[in-house]
């Protein structure tokens, strides 16, 4: 479970950095790396799922 937690954290950080770049410079890092393709959408999906995973995991830690 530790590896999944680490990967989820890294993906969330990547998403946060990407949104910061979009907000400050109107530059989408993921689109520039993966282009406007299914890979770009897949990365956004993985980042979103990672956020949900971390929320659920955080809630479980608070109760346990």
C-alpha positions in Angstrom: 0.0 0.0 0.0 3.0 2.3 0.6 3.9 2.3 -3.1 0.4 3.2 -4.2 0.3 6.0 -1.7 3.7 7.3 -2.9 2.6 7.1 -6.6 -0.7 8.9 -5.8 1.2 11.6 -3.9 3.5 12.2 -6.9 0.7 12.3 -9.3 -1.2 14.9 -7.2 2.0 17.0 -7.0 2.3 16.8 -10.8 -1.3 17.9 -11.1 -0.8 20.8 -8.7 2.3 22.0 -10.5 0.5 21.7 -13.8 -2.4 23.8 -12.6 0.0 26.3 -11.2 1.7 26.6 -14.6 -1.6 27.0 -16.3 -2.7 29.7 -13.9 0.5 31.7 -13.9 1.8 31.2 -17.5 -1.1 29.7 -19.4 1.2 26.7 -20.1 -0.1 23.1 -19.9 2.9 20.9 -19.1 1.0 17.7 -19.6 -0.3 18.7 -23.0 3.2 19.9 -24.1 4.6 16.5 -23.0 1.9 14.2 -24.3 0.2 16.3 -26.9 -3.5 16.5 -27.3 -4.0 12.8 -27.2 -5.4 10.0 -25.1 -2.2 10.0 -23.0 -3.0 13.5 -22.0 -6.5 12.6 -20.9 -5.2 9.4 -19.2 -2.8 11.4 -17.1 -5.6 13.8 -16.0 -7.7 10.7 -15.1 -4.9 9.2 -13.1 -4.3 12.4 -11.2 -8.0 12.7 -10.4 -8.2 9.1 -9.3 -5.1 9.7 -7.1 -6.8 12.6 -5.4 -9.9 10.4 -4.7 -7.6 7.7 -3.4 -5.8 10.1 -1.0 -9.2 11.5 0.2 -10.5 8.1 1.0 -7.2 7.0 2.6 -7.1 10.2 4.7 -10.6 9.7 5.9 -9.7 6.1 6.9 -6.7 7.2 8.8 -8.7 9.8 10.7 -11.2 7.2 11.9 -8.6 4.5 12.7 
